């Protein structure tokens, strides 16, 4: 990617800018914040680590999107207007409207822990569904794998999992989808899985985990070979729901969301997913 714009200049935005620069995901990263001094200061912090971390990505701060031009990806990190969850709905609509010229034909990625509001607002603003998604489910899945690994005394990389629904409180983990070396964890230790799931449902991921998740999704999006990752996407009939955004597995690549992967759900998982969907309908 040539340019990635990050909206906000808080801890999440700064951590993500550092991850993007360090991994070479983009040639230029622009931190956009109404407080230009704050944005430039955060950009300078990231830029000064370049000689240490071995990157030469251009990182700059700006107070408005006019300095960005057309971006390959616009990432909503931690802008102050979305800090209050009670007011986030209407403010997300206005924010997406302002971002529309910068998005162009690029990607809009919601990197914060509650991306459904932004994804739904973007789709209502006629950003194509395949170019708007939330990356937090990757962090939720990672947290679940780490908890399961801790319960079983193994390395987190040995555990695989799928995250659906409306995490963290309504995280849906389909039967058999959490596995160790291909063996469903519920067969090895139902208690370990239950404890891990309960722990994951009680805690929101922090800025470092969310930044890592967003970077992982950006990497998958620009890949030439598709990757399947859990993301928040707008449903258009998948899993029996429309006009809401929930965590679902999706095939990513070629600069876009290629398709939502519909998993067969056991009755109990179907009820849990539908309950998560109903909760999202009520929140809108």
Beta strands, then each sheet from edge to edge (+ up, - down):
strand 1: 3-7
strand 2: 28-32
strand 3: 58-62
strand 4: 73-76
strand 5: 107-110
strand 6: 132-134
strand 7: 159-160
strand 8: 164-166
strand 9: 170-172
strand 10: 179-180
strand 11: 183-184
strand 12: 227-236
strand 13: 242-253
strand 14: 256-260
sheet 1: 3+ 2+ 1+ 4+ 5+ 6+
sheet 2: 7+ 10- 11+
sheet 3: 8+ 9-
sheet 4: 12+ 13- 14+
end
